[in-house]
Amino acid sequence: MIYITRRERFNAAHKLYNENWSKEKNDEVFGKCANANWHGHNFDLIVTVKGEVDPDTGFVMNLKDLSQIIKDEVIEKVDHKNLNLDVDFMLGKFPSTEVLAMEFWKILAPLIEAEGAQLHYIKLIETENNYVEYYGE
């Protein structure tokens, strides 16, 4: 088993706000992330896949193909968008980095499997200090 990784980047805005709570409670829990005028991040999306090396190509999966899948199915849908309002697969979901990573997994895992590899994990970096790792559990 060998692991390969691709990084892509995107920019997106969101607001963390629970409509069932008061403004004060939202401010207490989410701080600046509850800003009524939204806030944005420059995200790094790290996608690692695993599998056996194809003896004909020397690849687990062609990284060019992996990059294109990520760009077509995820980046094009979230880049320079408002995660709360503009992204169809996030509508009605809480736009935390954790939830976003899980939604990316749902999109990417079957497409990567169709290429003969398996999605191992997603790392979604929101800031230089905050990131999420998701292994599909």
URMOFEN-V148588 format. One record per pair of residues at least 24 apart in sequence whose ideal C-beta (glycine too) atoms are under 10 Angstrom apart, sorted by sequence separation. I is the first residue (numbers start at 0). J is the second residue. D is the distance in whole Angstrom. If there is no record, write none. Layout:
i = {I I}
j = {J J}
d = {D D}
//
This chain:
i = {12 13 14 99 12 13 44 77 100 11 12 13 73 77 97 99 12 13 46 76 96 108 11 12 96 97 107 10 11 44 73 96 104 10 11 44 73 76 95 96 100 101 103 104 105 9 10 11 72 100 102 104 9 10 42 99 100 101 104 8 9 44 73 96 98 100 8 9 69 72 73 96 97 99 101 7 8 9 42 72 96 100 101 7 8 42 95 97 6 7 69 73 96 6 7 68 69 72 5 6 7 68 71 5 6 39 42 4 5 6 69 4 5 39 40 65 68 69 3 4 5 39 68 3 4 37 2 3 37 65 68 2 3 37 64 65 68 1 2 3 37 64 1 2 73 0 1 3 65 0 1 64 0 1 60 65 0 64 69 61 42 60 3 5 44 59 60 61 3 40 44 58 59 60 1 2 3 5 42 46 58 59 60 1 3 4 5 7 46 58 59 0 3 5 7 44 48 5 6 9 48 4 5 9 46 50 3 7 32 49 50 53 5 6 7 32 44 48 53 5 9 13 48 50 51 5 9 11 46 50 51 7 8 9 11 29 48 50 51 7 9 10 11 12 13 14 16 48 49 50 9 10 11 12 13 14 15 48 49 9 10 11 12 13 14 48 49 50 8 9 10 11 12 13 14 48 49 7 9 11 12 13 47 48 49 11 12 46 47 48 12 13 46 47 11 46 47 11 45 46 47 13 17 45 46 16 44 45 46 11 15 16 44 45 15 43 44 45 13 14 15 43 44 13 15 42 43 12 13 42 43 11 13 40 41 42 43 40 41 42 43 40 41 45 47 13 40 41 43 45 47 11 42 40 32 13 3 2 11 1 2 4 3 4 6 8 0 2 2 4 6 0}
j = {36 37 38 123 37 38 69 102 125 37 38 39 99 103 123 125 39 40 73 103 123 135 39 40 124 125 135 39 40 73 102 125 133 40 41 74 103 106 125 126 130 131 133 134 135 40 41 42 103 131 133 135 41 42 74 131 132 133 136 41 42 77 106 129 131 133 42 43 103 106 107 130 131 133 135 42 43 44 77 107 131 135 136 43 44 78 131 133 43 44 106 110 133 44 45 106 107 110 44 45 46 107 110 45 46 79 82 45 46 47 110 46 47 81 82 107 110 111 46 47 48 82 111 47 48 81 47 48 82 110 113 48 49 83 110 111 114 48 49 50 84 111 49 50 121 49 50 52 114 50 51 114 51 52 111 116 52 116 121 114 96 114 58 60 99 114 115 116 59 96 100 114 115 116 58 59 60 62 99 103 115 116 117 59 61 62 63 65 104 116 117 59 62 64 66 103 107 65 66 69 108 65 66 70 107 111 65 69 94 111 112 115 68 69 70 95 107 111 116 69 73 77 112 114 115 70 74 76 111 115 116 73 74 75 77 95 114 116 117 74 76 77 78 79 80 81 83 115 116 117 77 78 79 80 81 82 83 116 117 78 79 80 81 82 83 117 118 119 78 79 80 81 82 83 84 118 119 78 80 82 83 84 118 119 120 83 84 118 119 120 85 86 119 120 85 120 121 86 120 121 122 89 93 121 122 93 121 122 123 89 93 94 122 123 94 122 123 124 93 94 95 123 124 94 96 123 124 94 95 124 125 94 96 123 124 125 126 124 125 126 127 125 126 130 132 99 126 127 130 132 134 99 130 129 125 125 116 116 125 116 117 119 119 120 122 124 117 119 120 122 124 119}
d = {9 7 7 6 5 7 7 10 10 10 6 8 10 9 8 9 4 8 9 10 5 7 6 8 9 10 10 6 6 7 9 5 6 7 9 7 6 9 9 9 9 9 8 9 9 9 5 6 9 5 10 5 8 7 10 8 8 6 10 7 5 9 6 7 9 4 7 9 9 5 7 7 5 10 8 9 6 7 8 7 5 10 10 8 7 9 8 8 6 5 9 10 10 7 8 9 7 6 9 5 8 7 9 8 8 9 10 6 5 10 9 7 8 9 10 9 5 9 9 4 8 10 7 7 8 6 5 6 9 9 9 7 8 8 10 7 8 10 5 8 9 9 7 9 10 5 7 10 8 7 7 6 7 6 7 8 9 10 10 8 8 5 8 9 9 9 7 10 5 8 9 10 8 4 9 8 7 6 8 8 9 5 9 5 10 9 9 10 9 9 9 9 6 10 7 7 9 5 9 10 10 9 5 9 7 9 8 5 10 10 10 8 9 9 6 9 10 5 10 6 8 10 9 9 9 10 5 10 8 7 9 8 8 9 5 9 8 4 10 5 9 9 7 9 9 8 8 10 7 6 5 6 7 7 7 9 9 4 5 4 6 5 5 4 6 6 8 9 8 8 9 7 7 6 9 6 4 9 9 5 8 9 8 6 9 10 9 7 5 9 9 9 9 5 9 8 8 8 8 6 8 9 8 7 8 9 7 4 10 10 7 9 8 8 7 8 6 7 10 7 6 8 8 4 10 6 4 9 8 6 9 9 9 10 9 6 10 9 9 9 10 5 8 9 10 8 6 10 8 9 10 9 9 9 10 10 8 10 10 10 10 9 9 9 9 9 9 6 9 9 9 9}
//
